[in-house]
Amino acid sequence: MYNLKFGCQSYPWKMGKHFGQLPRMLKVAAEAGFQSIECESDMLGTWFHDPEGVKKQLEKYNMEFAALVLHQDWNGMEETVEEAALSREAIEFVKHFPNAKIMLSHHAGNVPRGEGEALAERRKCLISCMASVAAKAAEAGIVCCFHPNSAKNSLFRTEEDYEAMFELIQPTAIGWAPDVGHIENGGMSAIEQMKAHRDLIRHVHFKDRIAQNEWAVMGEGKIDYPAIIKYLAETGYLGWIMVEDESPRAETDSDGVVAEDGKYMCRQIHR
């Protein structure tokens, strides 16, 4: 049995368009064996403005709030007025949950990532804004982590991108939240990246993968999760492992996918 704790990210329910259904998500995740939940602000719906209500729901299901995902464009060297307002609201929300983190997230969507100096400038702007949020959060005792992804237009997707990313976040208060599936999808070895930058890891995401951009329910893909779990345990990792399932099945059976993911994690952690 490993001394590791694991929780569930709300993304499977986002795929199924079950926005704002916090009690449902907590019930299913708790029954699946998960110990915490991580949510994007839009997945919380009106609960985002009712942290005390969220606390009551967590107590009902004996769950913890692991992290809030703060997703913004952050295209300038400083946050816009609107971005700064949402960042402040995120910090105020997370203050209600001891040890919860803020996941800094950026998806370029349909905006081409660019190349050369243009790409470098976009990266500097993104990290500059994230660093500002992380510094303000740190004043409240909250840790912020950057969660890069492997989407086509992501600013940090490949090994070369990651080298630039680590150079930018090293001097800041931003921690790293490696997403094993996205790292592998970007053509890298997740465990080697984690070993090389273990000192920056504050939070971890799991998602399984069959092939390029083909996601799977945990245990049905090709990633060697037993080896990664063993590594985290052996290096004394004390943060959360969050399962963020993006498999196609989650779109039509979010609850069932979370149940399967929970069974897999229980087998791996408690064996």
MORA-V302784 format. One record per residue. N is the residue number from 1. SS is DSSP state (H for helix, E for strand, L for the rest). PSI is psi in radians with two decimals (NA if undefined). D_LAST is the distance of its C-alpha to the last C-alpha in whole Angstrom. Layout:
BEGIN
N_SS_PSI_D_LAST, N_SS_PSI_D_LAST
END
This chain:
BEGIN
1_L_2.31_5, 2_L_2.54_8, 3_L_1.18_11, 4_L_2.61_12, 5_E_2.48_14, 6_E_2.56_14, 7_E_-3.07_17, 8_E_2.28_19, 9_E_2.63_23, 10_L_0.00_26, 11_H_-0.65_27, 12_H_-0.67_26, 13_H_-0.49_28, 14_H_-0.71_31, 15_H_-0.62_31, 16_L_0.03_31, 17_L_0.70_34, 18_L_1.08_33, 19_L_2.46_34, 20_L_0.08_34, 21_L_1.02_32, 22_H_-0.85_30, 23_H_-0.72_29, 24_H_-0.82_28, 25_H_-0.76_26, 26_H_-0.74_24, 27_H_-0.86_24, 28_H_-0.76_22, 29_H_-0.73_20, 30_H_-0.76_19, 31_H_-0.47_19, 32_L_-0.14_16, 33_L_0.02_14, 34_L_2.64_15, 35_L_-0.21_17, 36_E_3.02_20, 37_E_2.60_22, 38_E_2.29_25, 39_E_2.56_28, 40_E_2.64_31, 41_H_-0.65_34, 42_H_-0.47_36, 43_H_-0.47_32, 44_H_-0.47_33, 45_H_-2.30_37, 46_H_-0.33_39, 47_H_-0.42_36, 48_H_-0.44_36, 49_H_0.18_39, 50_L_1.13_38, 51_H_-0.56_35, 52_H_-0.63_36, 53_H_-0.66_35, 54_H_-0.73_32, 55_H_-0.72_31, 56_H_-0.70_32, 57_H_-0.70_30, 58_H_-0.76_27, 59_H_-0.66_27, 60_H_-0.66_27, 61_L_0.17_24, 62_L_0.82_22, 63_L_2.81_22, 64_E_2.75_23, 65_E_1.93_25, 66_E_-0.73_24, 67_E_2.66_26, 68_E_2.30_30, 69_E_2.13_31, 70_E_1.90_34, 71_E_2.08_36, 72_L_2.89_39, 73_L_-0.83_42, 74_L_1.09_43, 75_L_-0.23_45, 76_L_2.99_48, 77_L_-0.37_48, 78_L_2.67_47, 79_L_2.57_46, 80_L_2.94_48, 81_H_-0.74_49, 82_H_-0.74_47, 83_H_-0.75_44, 84_H_-0.64_45, 85_H_-0.76_45, 86_H_-0.66_42, 87_H_-0.74_40, 88_H_-0.74_42, 89_H_-0.67_40, 90_H_-0.77_37, 91_H_-0.78_37, 92_H_-0.68_38, 93_H_-0.87_36, 94_H_-0.41_33, 95_L_-0.45_35, 96_L_-0.14_34, 97_L_1.75_30, 98_L_2.31_29, 99_L_-0.04_27, 100_L_2.61_27, 101_E_2.94_28, 102_E_2.13_31, 103_E_2.05_30, 104_E_2.11_33, 105_E_2.51_33, 106_L_2.10_36, 107_L_2.11_36, 108_L_-0.30_40, 109_L_-2.17_40, 110_L_0.08_43, 111_L_2.03_44, 112_L_2.45_45, 113_L_-0.37_43, 114_L_-3.01_46, 115_L_2.95_46, 116_H_-2.35_48, 117_H_-0.59_49, 118_H_-0.76_49, 119_H_-0.76_45, 120_H_-0.70_45, 121_H_-0.71_47, 122_H_-0.69_45, 123_H_-0.75_42, 124_H_-0.73_44, 125_H_-0.82_45, 126_H_-0.91_41, 127_H_-0.57_40, 128_H_-0.80_43, 129_H_-0.75_42, 130_H_-0.68_38, 131_H_-0.64_39, 132_H_-0.78_42, 133_H_-0.78_39, 134_H_-0.66_37, 135_H_-0.75_39, 136_H_-0.71_40, 137_H_-0.69_37, 138_H_-0.59_36, 139_H_-0.46_39, 140_L_0.13_38, 141_L_0.36_35, 142_L_2.34_33, 143_L_2.32_31, 144_E_2.47_31, 145_E_2.53_30, 146_E_2.27_31, 147_L_1.56_29, 148_L_2.70_31, 149_L_3.04_30, 150_L_0.34_31, 151_L_2.74_34, 152_L_-0.70_37, 153_L_0.21_39, 154_L_2.50_37, 155_L_-0.30_38, 156_L_1.68_35, 157_L_-0.71_33, 158_L_3.08_34, 159_H_-0.71_33, 160_H_-0.71_37, 161_H_-0.73_36, 162_H_-0.62_33, 163_H_-0.75_36, 164_H_-0.69_38, 165_H_-0.85_36, 166_H_-0.62_34, 167_H_-0.63_38, 168_H_-0.64_39, 169_H_-0.31_36, 170_L_-0.81_36, 171_L_-0.02_39, 172_L_-3.12_38, 173_L_0.15_36, 174_E_2.21_34, 175_E_3.10_30, 176_E_2.34_28, 177_E_1.52_25, 178_E_2.31_24, 179_E_1.89_23, 180_H_-0.79_21, 181_H_-0.75_23, 182_H_-0.62_26, 183_H_-0.84_26, 184_H_-0.64_25, 185_H_-0.38_28, 186_L_0.17_30, 187_L_0.24_30, 188_L_2.93_28, 189_L_2.08_25, 190_H_-0.78_23, 191_H_-0.59_21, 192_H_-0.68_24, 193_H_-0.70_26, 194_H_-0.67_23, 195_H_-0.69_24, 196_H_-0.45_28, 197_L_0.63_28, 198_H_-0.58_25, 199_H_-0.33_27, 200_H_-0.16_28, 201_E_2.15_25, 202_E_-0.23_24, 203_E_2.61_22, 204_E_2.44_20, 205_E_2.40_20, 206_E_2.39_18, 207_L_2.44_20, 208_E_2.81_20, 209_E_2.39_23, 210_E_-0.82_24, 211_E_-3.05_28, 212_L_2.08_30, 213_L_0.38_30, 214_E_1.80_28, 215_E_2.71_25, 216_E_2.75_22, 217_L_2.55_20, 218_L_2.27_16, 219_L_-0.20_15, 220_L_-0.02_18, 221_L_-2.81_20, 222_L_0.04_20, 223_L_2.40_19, 224_L_1.34_16, 225_H_-0.62_14, 226_H_-0.68_11, 227_H_-0.67_14, 228_H_-0.74_15, 229_H_-0.76_12, 230_H_-0.74_12, 231_H_-0.81_15, 232_H_-0.73_15, 233_H_-0.77_13, 234_H_-0.43_15, 235_L_0.20_18, 236_L_0.52_18, 237_L_2.23_18, 238_L_-0.04_18, 239_L_-3.00_20, 240_E_2.54_18, 241_E_2.06_16, 242_E_2.25_18, 243_E_2.11_18, 244_L_1.41_22, 245_L_2.22_22, 246_L_0.33_25, 247_L_2.62_25, 248_L_-0.54_28, 249_H_-0.45_27, 250_H_-0.44_26, 251_H_-0.61_30, 252_H_-0.28_30, 253_L_1.11_27, 254_H_-0.82_26, 255_H_-0.75_24, 256_H_-0.69_22, 257_H_-0.77_21, 258_H_-0.69_20, 259_H_-0.74_18, 260_H_-0.73_16, 261_H_-0.71_15, 262_H_-0.74_14, 263_H_-0.74_12, 264_H_-0.83_11, 265_H_-0.68_10, 266_H_-0.75_8, 267_H_-0.73_6, 268_H_-0.72_6, 269_H_-0.67_6, 270_H_0.08_4, 271_L_NA_0
END
